[in-house]
């Protein structure tokens, strides 16, 4: 399911995650942890992949379109901000 949010909102959700959450999400989805970090705006493409995130520059960090919200949904569940 496609979802559009602001980049700042995506980072806010990421910042609410407890230590180890990126690895927990990666393990659950059988992804490289760097791929999960890239989903939240990271840019380590040597070890991780870009996975369905499209950023359009603008105010408030810009607009982010997510092709698949599975990682976001897990992050919200872990952060308790569903």
MDAnalysis code that builds the backbone (N, CA, C; Angstrom):
import MDAnalysis as mda
import numpy as np

u = mda.Universe.empty(246, n_residues=82, atom_resindex=np.repeat(np.arange(82), 3), trajectory=True)
u.add_TopologyAttr("name", ["N", "CA", "C"] * 82)
u.add_TopologyAttr("resid", np.arange(1, 83))
u.add_TopologyAttr("resname", ["UNK", "UNK", "UNK", "UNK", "UNK", "UNK", "UNK", "UNK", "UNK", "UNK", "UNK", "UNK", "UNK", "UNK", "UNK", "UNK", "UNK", "UNK", "UNK", "UNK", "UNK", "UNK", "UNK", "UNK", "UNK", "UNK", "UNK", "UNK", "UNK", "UNK", "UNK", "UNK", "UNK", "UNK", "UNK", "UNK", "UNK", "UNK", "UNK", "UNK", "UNK", "UNK", "UNK", "UNK", "UNK", "UNK", "UNK", "UNK", "UNK", "UNK", "UNK", "UNK", "UNK", "UNK", "UNK", "UNK", "UNK", "UNK", "UNK", "UNK", "UNK", "UNK", "UNK", "UNK", "UNK", "UNK", "UNK", "UNK", "UNK", "UNK", "UNK", "UNK", "UNK", "UNK", "UNK", "UNK", "UNK", "UNK", "UNK", "UNK", "UNK", "UNK"])
u.atoms.positions = np.array([
    [0.839, -1.174, 0.000],
    [0.000, 0.000, 0.000],
    [0.889, 1.245, 0.000],
    [0.670, 2.159, -0.886],
    [1.448, 3.396, -0.987],
    [0.979, 4.398, 0.065],
    [1.928, 5.106, 0.648],
    [1.616, 6.130, 1.652],
    [2.523, 7.322, 1.431],
    [1.989, 8.500, 1.656],
    [2.766, 9.736, 1.543],
    [2.788, 10.420, 2.907],
    [3.998, 10.732, 3.394],
    [4.180, 11.469, 4.643],
    [5.320, 12.457, 4.446],
    [5.530, 13.326, 5.417],
    [6.666, 14.239, 5.317],
    [7.929, 13.512, 5.764],
    [9.055, 13.977, 5.265],
    [10.334, 13.405, 5.677],
    [10.529, 13.588, 7.174],
    [10.125, 14.750, 7.691],
    [10.276, 15.004, 9.128],
    [9.469, 14.012, 9.957],
    [8.272, 13.634, 9.486],
    [7.451, 12.653, 10.195],
    [8.131, 11.279, 10.181],
    [8.689, 10.904, 9.040],
    [9.401, 9.636, 8.929],
    [10.573, 9.594, 9.911],
    [11.326, 10.683, 9.984],
    [12.461, 10.751, 10.904],
    [12.001, 10.767, 12.368],
    [10.866, 11.408, 12.635],
    [10.339, 11.439, 13.998],
    [10.011, 10.020, 14.471],
    [9.388, 9.241, 13.593],
    [9.073, 7.851, 13.924],
    [10.353, 7.070, 14.179],
    [11.349, 7.252, 13.299],
    [12.639, 6.573, 13.463],
    [13.287, 6.948, 14.799],
    [13.228, 8.230, 15.143],
    [13.864, 8.703, 16.369],
    [13.173, 8.190, 17.632],
    [11.923, 7.771, 17.532],
    [11.192, 7.224, 18.678],
    [11.540, 5.759, 18.949],
    [12.219, 5.122, 18.012],
    [12.520, 3.702, 18.161],
    [13.599, 3.465, 19.210],
    [13.410, 2.462, 20.052],
    [14.453, 2.121, 21.018],
    [15.670, 1.523, 20.318],
    [16.800, 1.537, 20.996],
    [18.029, 0.946, 20.453],
    [17.771, -0.495, 20.028],
    [18.335, -0.875, 18.908],
    [18.206, -2.236, 18.408],
    [17.000, -2.483, 17.525],
    [16.136, -1.484, 17.376],
    [14.907, -1.663, 16.598],
    [15.165, -1.870, 15.119],
    [16.167, -1.198, 14.573],
    [16.470, -1.368, 13.149],
    [16.850, -2.822, 12.863],
    [17.677, -3.389, 13.751],
    [18.079, -4.788, 13.597],
    [16.879, -5.717, 13.783],
    [16.017, -5.387, 14.729],
    [14.815, -6.188, 14.973],
    [13.910, -6.211, 13.741],
    [13.697, -5.056, 13.126],
    [12.879, -4.972, 11.910],
    [13.550, -5.751, 10.791],
    [14.857, -5.563, 10.635],
    [15.602, -6.262, 9.586],
    [15.490, -7.775, 9.748],
    [15.646, -8.261, 10.962],
    [15.548, -9.699, 11.214],
    [14.157, -10.223, 10.889],
    [13.144, -9.502, 11.324],
    [11.762, -9.948, 11.105],
    [11.422, -10.019, 9.618],
    [11.952, -9.074, 8.835],
    [11.631, -9.018, 7.400],
    [12.707, -9.656, 6.525],
    [13.722, -10.217, 7.176],
    [14.838, -10.846, 6.465],
    [15.496, -9.880, 5.475],
    [15.815, -8.691, 5.992],
    [16.488, -7.640, 5.222],
    [17.823, -7.313, 5.876],
    [18.697, -6.683, 5.113],
    [19.931, -6.137, 5.655],
    [19.562, -4.926, 6.511],
    [20.180, -4.770, 7.668],
    [19.862, -3.655, 8.557],
    [20.100, -2.308, 7.869],
    [21.077, -2.233, 6.979],
    [21.330, -0.972, 6.265],
    [20.173, -0.630, 5.312],
    [19.504, -1.636, 4.792],
    [18.334, -1.402, 3.950],
    [17.221, -0.755, 4.771],
    [17.040, -1.219, 5.997],
    [16.034, -0.624, 6.888],
    [16.424, 0.814, 7.222],
    [17.690, 1.043, 7.493],
    [18.151, 2.415, 7.783],
    [17.950, 3.324, 6.565],
    [18.191, 2.799, 5.374],
    [17.988, 3.583, 4.157],
    [16.518, 3.953, 3.981],
    [15.620, 3.091, 4.406],
    [14.174, 3.357, 4.344],
    [13.835, 4.611, 5.143],
    [14.561, 4.830, 6.233],
    [14.328, 5.984, 7.091],
    [15.209, 7.180, 6.730],
    [15.769, 7.172, 5.524],
    [16.521, 8.323, 5.047],
    [18.020, 8.154, 5.030],
    [18.506, 6.976, 5.404],
    [19.941, 6.719, 5.345],
    [20.417, 6.646, 3.902],
    [21.710, 6.525, 3.716],
    [22.231, 6.483, 2.344],
    [23.439, 5.563, 2.210],
    [23.404, 4.430, 2.906],
    [24.486, 3.466, 2.797],
    [24.080, 2.408, 1.772],
    [24.320, 2.713, 0.508],
    [23.910, 1.805, -0.564],
    [24.992, 0.798, -0.912],
    [26.158, 0.871, -0.249],
    [27.189, -0.150, -0.432],
    [26.788, -1.444, 0.264],
    [26.109, -1.325, 1.406],
    [25.710, -2.506, 2.176],
    [24.202, -2.739, 2.136],
    [23.435, -1.694, 1.942],
    [21.979, -1.807, 1.925],
    [21.418, -1.359, 0.599],
    [20.122, -1.564, 0.442],
    [19.448, -1.198, -0.803],
    [18.484, -0.045, -0.559],
    [18.046, 0.552, -1.645],
    [16.930, 1.484, -1.597],
    [15.681, 0.632, -1.751],
    [14.724, 0.826, -0.879],
    [13.571, -0.062, -0.890],
    [12.271, 0.738, -0.855],
    [11.834, 1.175, -2.017],
    [10.524, 1.776, -2.169],
    [10.295, 3.087, -1.463],
    [11.292, 3.956, -1.421],
    [11.138, 5.267, -0.822],
    [11.518, 6.310, -1.860],
    [10.634, 7.293, -2.036],
    [10.849, 8.346, -3.029],
    [10.688, 9.683, -2.314],
    [11.731, 10.498, -2.351],
    [11.730, 11.771, -1.633],
    [11.668, 12.921, -2.619],
    [10.727, 13.823, -2.388],
    [10.610, 15.051, -3.179],
    [10.935, 16.203, -2.249],
    [11.961, 16.970, -2.577],
    [12.413, 18.074, -1.740],
    [11.305, 19.105, -1.553],
    [11.296, 19.725, -0.382],
    [10.316, 20.763, -0.088],
    [10.398, 21.167, 1.366],
    [9.488, 22.050, 1.779],
    [9.467, 22.498, 3.171],
    [9.227, 21.323, 4.121],
    [9.714, 21.449, 5.338],
    [9.510, 20.401, 6.334],
    [10.240, 19.114, 6.005],
    [11.321, 19.228, 5.238],
    [12.078, 18.040, 4.866],
    [11.621, 17.412, 3.570],
    [10.493, 17.866, 3.050],
    [9.986, 17.333, 1.795],
    [8.930, 16.263, 2.004],
    [8.474, 15.712, 0.911],
    [7.435, 14.690, 0.914],
    [8.069, 13.348, 0.571],
    [7.670, 12.322, 1.285],
    [8.173, 10.977, 1.059],
    [7.002, 10.088, 0.638],
    [7.175, 9.402, -0.482],
    [6.189, 8.415, -0.900],
    [6.794, 7.043, -0.671],
    [6.085, 6.237, 0.100],
    [6.524, 4.883, 0.425],
    [5.709, 3.899, -0.397],
    [6.387, 3.062, -1.173],
    [5.697, 2.067, -1.994],
    [5.071, 0.964, -1.147],
    [5.683, 0.663, -0.026],
    [5.232, -0.414, 0.853],
    [5.423, 0.075, 2.284],
    [4.403, -0.026, 3.104],
    [4.480, 0.504, 4.468],
    [4.826, -0.551, 5.519],
    [5.262, -1.720, 5.116],
    [5.550, -2.790, 6.076],
    [6.584, -2.359, 7.113],
    [7.689, -1.758, 6.676],
    [8.725, -1.308, 7.619],
    [8.167, -0.206, 8.509],
    [7.460, 0.737, 7.938],
    [6.860, 1.836, 8.706],
    [5.879, 1.295, 9.734],
    [5.043, 0.348, 9.345],
    [4.058, -0.231, 10.258],
    [4.735, -0.933, 11.436],
    [5.791, -1.687, 11.157],
    [6.536, -2.344, 12.239],
    [7.187, -1.317, 13.166],
    [7.751, -0.270, 12.583],
    [8.385, 0.778, 13.387],
    [7.360, 1.457, 14.293],
    [6.210, 1.762, 13.743],
    [5.143, 2.379, 14.562],
    [4.702, 1.453, 15.689],
    [4.601, 0.191, 15.380],
    [4.216, -0.788, 16.404],
    [5.259, -0.833, 17.516],
    [6.523, -0.869, 17.139],
    [7.597, -0.895, 18.145],
    [7.632, 0.394, 18.950],
    [7.453, 1.531, 18.270],
    [7.517, 2.827, 18.934],
    [6.250, 3.127, 19.737],
    [5.198, 2.368, 19.486],
    [3.946, 2.598, 20.192],
    [3.185, 3.805, 19.697],
    [3.452, 4.200, 18.433],
    [2.793, 5.395, 17.882],
    [1.843, 5.046, 16.756],
    [1.177, 3.934, 16.857],
    [0.295, 3.478, 15.780],
    [-0.943, 4.290, 15.646],
])
